Amino acid sequence: MQELANIFIKSIFIDNMIFAYFLGMCSYLAVSKTVKTSVGMGFAVIFVLGFTIPINYLLENFILKQGALVWLSESFVDVDLSFLSFIMFIAIIASMVQLVEMIVEKFSPALYGSLGIFLPLIAVNCAILGGSLFMQERAYTSITEATIFGLGSGIGWFLAIVAIAAIREKIRYSHVPAPLRGLGITFIITGLMGIAFMSFMGIKL
Amino acid sequence: MSDKKEALFSKKNRKLLIDPLNDNNPVTTQVLGICSALAITVQLKPAIVMAISVLVVMSVANVVVSLMRNLIPSRIRIIVQLVVIAALVILVDQVLKAFVYDVSKELSVFVGLIITNCIIMGRLEAFALGNRPWKSFLDGLGNAFGYGWILIAVAFFRELLGAGTLFGYPVLEKMGLYEMGYENNGMMILPPMALITVGIIIWIQRMKNRDLIES
């Protein structure tokens, strides 16, 4: 249990997708103009990360990894399909996003109304593929750990985008030097927020 | 078929190649492909390897998609593009693992993330789907160079100011700066400074070219 809590806290604060790895920066910069849209985008990312990482975990451990196919037949012990992982992961992500979109549309039109336009964007959000690749690299030992890691990373991303959106809403009334306006100042603020988030690195888990 | 007669390096084609280097830079103006531009710029060597990988993937993907542009049904085009890119990235990844293993380890997940690098998707969507292969090739090349030079510039400053080296060679030590009391700025190696460095590049670029300023 403690192990799970560690992974959760670590993936939200210390290994924050945006501030430590810059994943999903494109949508982070594009969708963070108002708090409302960024909340929608953030929830969509939590949702999709929470779904795709466990699925890719199963894929990795029962199909792709060396010796993962043993459950089919003993003779597959030496088969190593991990070079296929990029293409498999991205296929899973793209189809999952499509599936999630359809399910949400059917069962919760209200949620679809607020997430709807963001879901297709997510298929090419590097945070999603990045999450799966980190899951592969860090070799989590159980599917629960992988799911917790997915949810934690999503929440970390959510926090980051909502925070920057709130700052950008306020900064519109400030006197920023003209060449820095818009993109430039957003970069610098994100950098400063990153420095603040680095203080979490001291936490011993 | 009028553009068949067009010279290989006509003015229009040269514009495709030159524009993304500055005025229409994918990183600083189109805001695409930021993720990888920031994460792997601690040192020059991985940055250059990354720039070359993106160059290869982008120009080949642009040509392939441009060749298939009349065959792809528009409803499934995103999946088709992803498959083309992913196949190329797997190739690049295997080559890197075979020939420069240490750099490949250092880049870790970021080679795989070329797949979702929005520059590549963006150029395929915006350009390769509607243009002939040669033009798409030039467009891919130009944008990859535009991306590459930002990457290399950021990595240059971060490595020089953060570690005092270039390609691992201790430049500042040889210049004798340390004896004069100079110290490395350890902050430059940490992730947040990458963002601030790019912010400053954007600042300088927009000061020179006032048309780019956002209102």
Chai-1 contact restraints between the chains, C-beta under 6 A:
chainA,res_idxA,chainB,res_idxB,connection_type,confidence,min_distance_angstrom,max_distance_angstrom,comment,restraint_id
A,A20,B,P191,contact,1.0,0.0,6.0,A-B,restraint_1
A,Y21,B,A39,contact,1.0,0.0,6.0,A-B,restraint_2
A,F22,B,C35,contact,1.0,0.0,6.0,A-B,restraint_3
A,F22,B,L38,contact,1.0,0.0,6.0,A-B,restraint_4
A,F22,B,A39,contact,1.0,0.0,6.0,A-B,restraint_5
A,L23,B,C35,contact,1.0,0.0,6.0,A-B,restraint_6
A,M25,B,I34,contact,1.0,0.0,6.0,A-B,restraint_7
A,M25,B,C35,contact,1.0,0.0,6.0,A-B,restraint_8
A,C26,B,I34,contact,1.0,0.0,6.0,A-B,restraint_9
A,C26,B,C118,contact,1.0,0.0,6.0,A-B,restraint_10
A,L29,B,V31,contact,1.0,0.0,6.0,A-B,restraint_11
A,F86,B,A86,contact,1.0,0.0,6.0,A-B,restraint_12
A,F86,B,V89,contact,1.0,0.0,6.0,A-B,restraint_13
A,F86,B,I90,contact,1.0,0.0,6.0,A-B,restraint_14
A,F86,B,G112,contact,1.0,0.0,6.0,A-B,restraint_15
A,F86,B,I115,contact,1.0,0.0,6.0,A-B,restraint_16
A,I87,B,A86,contact,1.0,0.0,6.0,A-B,restraint_17
A,I90,B,L82,contact,1.0,0.0,6.0,A-B,restraint_18
A,I90,B,A86,contact,1.0,0.0,6.0,A-B,restraint_19
A,I90,B,I115,contact,1.0,0.0,6.0,A-B,restraint_20
A,A94,B,I79,contact,1.0,0.0,6.0,A-B,restraint_21
A,V124,B,T116,contact,1.0,0.0,6.0,A-B,restraint_22
A,V124,B,M121,contact,1.0,0.0,6.0,A-B,restraint_23
A,C126,B,C35,contact,1.0,0.0,6.0,A-B,restraint_24
A,C126,B,L113,contact,1.0,0.0,6.0,A-B,restraint_25
A,C126,B,T116,contact,1.0,0.0,6.0,A-B,restraint_26
A,L129,B,T116,contact,1.0,0.0,6.0,A-B,restraint_27
A,G130,B,V109,contact,1.0,0.0,6.0,A-B,restraint_28
A,G130,B,L113,contact,1.0,0.0,6.0,A-B,restraint_29
A,L133,B,V109,contact,1.0,0.0,6.0,A-B,restraint_30
A,L133,B,G112,contact,1.0,0.0,6.0,A-B,restraint_31
A,A178,B,I213,contact,1.0,0.0,6.0,A-B,restraint_32
A,P179,B,W203,contact,1.0,0.0,6.0,A-B,restraint_33
A,P179,B,R206,contact,1.0,0.0,6.0,A-B,restraint_34
A,P179,B,M207,contact,1.0,0.0,6.0,A-B,restraint_35
A,P179,B,I213,contact,1.0,0.0,6.0,A-B,restraint_36
A,L180,B,W203,contact,1.0,0.0,6.0,A-B,restraint_37
A,R181,B,E214,contact,1.0,0.0,6.0,A-B,restraint_38
A,G182,B,E214,contact,1.0,0.0,6.0,A-B,restraint_39
A,L183,B,I202,contact,1.0,0.0,6.0,A-B,restraint_40
A,G184,B,G199,contact,1.0,0.0,6.0,A-B,restraint_41
A,G184,B,I202,contact,1.0,0.0,6.0,A-B,restraint_42
A,G184,B,W203,contact,1.0,0.0,6.0,A-B,restraint_43
A,F187,B,L195,contact,1.0,0.0,6.0,A-B,restraint_44
A,F187,B,V198,contact,1.0,0.0,6.0,A-B,restraint_45
A,F187,B,G199,contact,1.0,0.0,6.0,A-B,restraint_46
A,I188,B,I196,contact,1.0,0.0,6.0,A-B,restraint_47
A,I188,B,G199,contact,1.0,0.0,6.0,A-B,restraint_48
A,T190,B,L195,contact,1.0,0.0,6.0,A-B,restraint_49
A,G191,B,P192,contact,1.0,0.0,6.0,A-B,restraint_50
A,G191,B,L195,contact,1.0,0.0,6.0,A-B,restraint_51
A,G191,B,I196,contact,1.0,0.0,6.0,A-B,restraint_52
A,G194,B,P191,contact,1.0,0.0,6.0,A-B,restraint_53
A,G194,B,P192,contact,1.0,0.0,6.0,A-B,restraint_54
A,I195,B,P192,contact,1.0,0.0,6.0,A-B,restraint_55
